[in-house]
């Protein structure tokens, strides 16, 4: 059965760049038949050639103009429009000929909260998950972590994604070449209970509630090791593939 990876994460976490770099790596190194689906109507130039592109149906500019919305409102409206076009989307490759692919990579909108946390996304993801073994890859932007508070905040988005989607979700540390506090980033994924020893500038409410937050982080960390990737340098892509392989062992196989 085909393996499907849905890439998500906060705006600017490097989803599109990683989809491009990883797709090129698996095609070149493993000769996998790989399709890319772009679900971001606001991207100007993704840098890869999608097998299916939501911009064939509408763009963010179209939605802003037609409905008189700003960018954020247009992203929310776009998630609803995806459902309107769902039949047409599923009737096209790669969804219409999944048997011809080994791997399908799905690039989601930059405004994650306007897409993944909307009711429409549940319907879309359930349809996609019914077509193959599906894993969600959540990107943790290493360049945005300068404190334990930053790390824990991003981790709770990871927890919420699992609750919201019900899909197996793996944490991926992106932009490793720009990491400010690599020690915090690695501890976040592998040993969150070590984070108290790395607290330096937290104060007030954040410091008061941190033990409870870290306890939850420890309970939800899962079996996955910290995998750091850099799309710009092409580093860690083999480790990313192995991480996804481990995740697919719970629901199938990643060739």
C-alpha positions as a Python dict, from the first residue, in 0.01 Angstrom:
ca = {
    (1, 'X'): (0, 0, 0),
    (2, 'X'): (120, 352, -79),
    (3, 'X'): (273, 557, 203),
    (4, 'X'): (147, 912, 256),
    (5, 'X'): (329, 1182, 454),
    (6, 'X'): (144, 1502, 541),
    (7, 'X'): (388, 1780, 629),
    (8, 'X'): (261, 2042, 871),
    (9, 'X'): (396, 2297, 1116),
    (10, 'X'): (379, 2667, 1202),
    (11, 'X'): (426, 2930, 933),
    (12, 'X'): (789, 2956, 830),
    (13, 'X'): (891, 2619, 973),
    (14, 'X'): (1019, 2503, 633),
    (15, 'X'): (749, 2265, 510),
    (16, 'X'): (775, 2347, 141),
    (17, 'X'): (1155, 2348, 139),
    (18, 'X'): (1166, 2013, 316),
    (19, 'X'): (909, 1855, 83),
    (20, 'X'): (1125, 1964, -210),
    (21, 'X'): (1452, 1840, -60),
    (22, 'X'): (1310, 1511, 69),
    (23, 'X'): (1127, 1430, -256),
    (24, 'X'): (1447, 1482, -454),
    (25, 'X'): (1643, 1265, -209),
    (26, 'X'): (1404, 966, -215),
    (27, 'X'): (1377, 976, -593),
    (28, 'X'): (1753, 994, -639),
    (29, 'X'): (1870, 768, -356),
    (30, 'X'): (1589, 512, -329),
    (31, 'X'): (1426, 537, -672),
    (32, 'X'): (1082, 564, -514),
    (33, 'X'): (791, 667, -732),
    (34, 'X'): (708, 988, -548),
    (35, 'X'): (416, 1228, -597),
    (36, 'X'): (379, 1570, -439),
    (37, 'X'): (47, 1735, -357),
    (38, 'X'): (43, 2108, -288),
    (39, 'X'): (-251, 2215, -71),
    (40, 'X'): (-123, 2569, -11),
    (41, 'X'): (-322, 2814, -228),
    (42, 'X'): (-100, 3102, -117),
    (43, 'X'): (240, 2975, -225),
    (44, 'X'): (393, 3171, -512),
    (45, 'X'): (662, 2926, -622),
    (46, 'X'): (706, 2600, -428),
    (47, 'X'): (1026, 2503, -605),
    (48, 'X'): (897, 2158, -699),
    (49, 'X'): (665, 2027, -970),
    (50, 'X'): (346, 1907, -800),
    (51, 'X'): (152, 1609, -924),
    (52, 'X'): (-158, 1786, -793),
    (53, 'X'): (-179, 2156, -710),
    (54, 'X'): (-471, 2319, -527),
    (55, 'X'): (-389, 2637, -722),
    (56, 'X'): (-535, 2467, -1030),
    (57, 'X'): (-874, 2519, -863),
    (58, 'X'): (-821, 2848, -677),
    (59, 'X'): (-547, 3068, -535),
    (60, 'X'): (-537, 3273, -218),
    (61, 'X'): (-554, 3590, -428),
    (62, 'X'): (-868, 3459, -600),
    (63, 'X'): (-1034, 3393, -266),
    (64, 'X'): (-936, 3732, -123),
    (65, 'X'): (-1073, 3910, -428),
    (66, 'X'): (-1393, 3708, -469),
    (67, 'X'): (-1496, 3712, -102),
    (68, 'X'): (-1345, 4043, 7),
    (69, 'X'): (-1124, 3878, 270),
    (70, 'X'): (-783, 3944, 416),
    (71, 'X'): (-509, 3679, 404),
    (72, 'X'): (-609, 3502, 727),
    (73, 'X'): (-979, 3496, 640),
    (74, 'X'): (-891, 3375, 292),
    (75, 'X'): (-690, 3082, 432),
    (76, 'X'): (-989, 2979, 644),
    (77, 'X'): (-1222, 3009, 345),
    (78, 'X'): (-973, 2810, 136),
    (79, 'X'): (-993, 2515, 376),
    (80, 'X'): (-1369, 2514, 321),
    (81, 'X'): (-1328, 2541, -56),
    (82, 'X'): (-1103, 2235, -58),
    (83, 'X'): (-1408, 2036, 50),
    (84, 'X'): (-1613, 2189, -232),
    (85, 'X'): (-1352, 2061, -476),
    (86, 'X'): (-1285, 1735, -291),
    (87, 'X'): (-1443, 1516, -557),
    (88, 'X'): (-1238, 1679, -831),
    (89, 'X'): (-921, 1657, -620),
    (90, 'X'): (-963, 1286, -549),
    (91, 'X'): (-1044, 1220, -915),
    (92, 'X'): (-695, 1334, -1019),
    (93, 'X'): (-350, 1177, -976),
    (94, 'X'): (-202, 1085, -741),
    (95, 'X'): (-528, 1008, -558),
    (96, 'X'): (-694, 853, -861),
    (97, 'X'): (-404, 614, -930),
    (98, 'X'): (-245, 548, -591),
    (99, 'X'): (-125, 203, -701),
    (100, 'X'): (125, 373, -929),
    (101, 'X'): (308, 547, -643),
    (102, 'X'): (532, 434, -360),
    (103, 'X'): (518, 761, -170),
    (104, 'X'): (289, 1065, -168),
    (105, 'X'): (407, 1383, 4),
    (106, 'X'): (149, 1646, 95),
    (107, 'X'): (254, 2007, 149),
    (108, 'X'): (0, 2193, 365),
    (109, 'X'): (-69, 2569, 392),
    (110, 'X'): (173, 2792, 579),
    (111, 'X'): (-103, 2917, 807),
    (112, 'X'): (-138, 2584, 987),
    (113, 'X'): (-402, 2697, 1235),
    (114, 'X'): (-626, 2818, 952),
    (115, 'X'): (-608, 2478, 787),
    (116, 'X'): (-527, 2184, 1013),
    (117, 'X'): (-746, 2296, 1305),
    (118, 'X'): (-1053, 2366, 1091),
    (119, 'X'): (-1336, 2108, 1082),
    (120, 'X'): (-1292, 2069, 707),
    (121, 'X'): (-940, 1935, 752),
    (122, 'X'): (-1069, 1634, 946),
    (123, 'X'): (-1284, 1530, 652),
    (124, 'X'): (-999, 1579, 406),
    (125, 'X'): (-743, 1393, 617),
    (126, 'X'): (-980, 1102, 678),
    (127, 'X'): (-1035, 1070, 302),
    (128, 'X'): (-660, 1078, 240),
    (129, 'X'): (-587, 833, 523),
    (130, 'X'): (-831, 590, 366),
    (131, 'X'): (-617, 576, 53),
    (132, 'X'): (-291, 461, 212),
    (133, 'X'): (-76, 439, 522),
    (134, 'X'): (-70, 797, 648),
    (135, 'X'): (165, 975, 888),
    (136, 'X'): (173, 1341, 989),
    (137, 'X'): (520, 1501, 1002),
    (138, 'X'): (518, 1800, 1239),
    (139, 'X'): (804, 2044, 1184),
    (140, 'X'): (961, 2206, 1490),
    (141, 'X'): (1156, 2510, 1371),
    (142, 'X'): (1491, 2493, 1553),
    (143, 'X'): (1567, 2855, 1467),
    (144, 'X'): (1262, 2973, 1665),
    (145, 'X'): (1364, 2806, 1992),
    (146, 'X'): (1564, 3022, 2229),
    (147, 'X'): (1417, 2910, 2559),
    (148, 'X'): (1239, 2621, 2728),
    (149, 'X'): (913, 2816, 2702),
    (150, 'X'): (953, 2835, 2323),
    (151, 'X'): (1017, 2462, 2305),
    (152, 'X'): (724, 2360, 2524),
    (153, 'X'): (486, 2590, 2334),
    (154, 'X'): (575, 2422, 2005),
    (155, 'X'): (547, 2078, 2165),
    (156, 'X'): (189, 2138, 2271),
    (157, 'X'): (94, 2212, 1912),
    (158, 'X'): (234, 1865, 1836),
    (159, 'X'): (14, 1714, 2107),
    (160, 'X'): (-294, 1900, 1980),
    (161, 'X'): (-230, 1778, 1625),
    (162, 'X'): (-245, 1417, 1742),
    (163, 'X'): (-565, 1483, 1934),
    (164, 'X'): (-724, 1671, 1644),
    (165, 'X'): (-630, 1439, 1358),
    (166, 'X'): (-602, 1100, 1525),
    (167, 'X'): (-307, 1027, 1296),
    (168, 'X'): (34, 894, 1391),
    (169, 'X'): (245, 1208, 1420),
    (170, 'X'): (624, 1235, 1422),
    (171, 'X'): (823, 1540, 1535),
    (172, 'X'): (1085, 1662, 1289),
    (173, 'X'): (1336, 1931, 1387),
    (174, 'X'): (1371, 2157, 1085),
    (175, 'X'): (1627, 2430, 1006),
    (176, 'X'): (1892, 2253, 1212),
    (177, 'X'): (2158, 2466, 1045),
    (178, 'X'): (2004, 2772, 1216),
    (179, 'X'): (1941, 2616, 1559),
    (180, 'X'): (2001, 2854, 1848),
    (181, 'X'): (1964, 2610, 2139),
    (182, 'X'): (2025, 2261, 2005),
    (183, 'X'): (2042, 2126, 2361),
    (184, 'X'): (1686, 2242, 2428),
    (185, 'X'): (1559, 2112, 2094),
    (186, 'X'): (1697, 1761, 2140),
    (187, 'X'): (1583, 1739, 2502),
    (188, 'X'): (1233, 1845, 2396),
    (189, 'X'): (1190, 1539, 2175),
    (190, 'X'): (1393, 1278, 2364),
    (191, 'X'): (1412, 1377, 2732),
    (192, 'X'): (1166, 1657, 2818),
    (193, 'X'): (1216, 1602, 3190),
    (194, 'X'): (1575, 1725, 3144),
    (195, 'X'): (1444, 2065, 3038),
    (196, 'X'): (1415, 2211, 3393),
    (197, 'X'): (1794, 2211, 3409),
    (198, 'X'): (1803, 2426, 3095),
    (199, 'X'): (1563, 2693, 3223),
    (200, 'X'): (1738, 3030, 3239),
    (201, 'X'): (1510, 3324, 3168),
    (202, 'X'): (1159, 3193, 3242),
    (203, 'X'): (971, 3379, 3513),
    (204, 'X'): (622, 3447, 3648),
    (205, 'X'): (338, 3226, 3527),
    (206, 'X'): (558, 3038, 3279),
    (207, 'X'): (796, 2928, 3555),
    (208, 'X'): (508, 2839, 3788),
    (209, 'X'): (328, 2613, 3541),
    (210, 'X'): (640, 2468, 3373),
    (211, 'X'): (661, 2149, 3590),
    (212, 'X'): (305, 2052, 3491),
    (213, 'X'): (371, 2126, 3125),
    (214, 'X'): (691, 1924, 3125),
    (215, 'X'): (513, 1633, 3289),
    (216, 'X'): (259, 1630, 3005),
    (217, 'X'): (539, 1667, 2749),
    (218, 'X'): (713, 1363, 2899),
    (219, 'X'): (393, 1155, 2879),
    (220, 'X'): (334, 1248, 2515),
    (221, 'X'): (686, 1231, 2375),
    (222, 'X'): (639, 889, 2215),
    (223, 'X'): (916, 650, 2109),
    (224, 'X'): (1074, 875, 1847),
    (225, 'X'): (1430, 1005, 1860),
    (226, 'X'): (1522, 1361, 1771),
    (227, 'X'): (1582, 1393, 1397),
    (228, 'X'): (1735, 1718, 1278),
    (229, 'X'): (1711, 1818, 912),
    (230, 'X'): (1830, 2107, 701),
    (231, 'X'): (1656, 2143, 367),
    (232, 'X'): (1899, 2412, 254),
    (233, 'X'): (2202, 2191, 317),
    (234, 'X'): (2032, 1861, 236),
    (235, 'X'): (2129, 1722, 576),
    (236, 'X'): (1941, 1462, 780),
    (237, 'X'): (1717, 1342, 497),
    (238, 'X'): (1826, 981, 543),
    (239, 'X'): (1749, 1010, 916),
    (240, 'X'): (1409, 1160, 832),
    (241, 'X'): (1335, 865, 606),
    (242, 'X'): (1426, 617, 880),
    (243, 'X'): (1208, 805, 1129),
    (244, 'X'): (913, 787, 891),
    (245, 'X'): (986, 418, 832),
    (246, 'X'): (962, 357, 1207),
    (247, 'X'): (631, 543, 1218),
    (248, 'X'): (492, 342, 928),
    (249, 'X'): (580, 19, 1107),
    (250, 'X'): (272, 92, 1317),
    (251, 'X'): (43, 124, 1015),
    (252, 'X'): (223, -23, 716),
    (253, 'X'): (555, 5, 539),
    (254, 'X'): (764, 277, 382),
    (255, 'X'): (964, 102, 112),
}
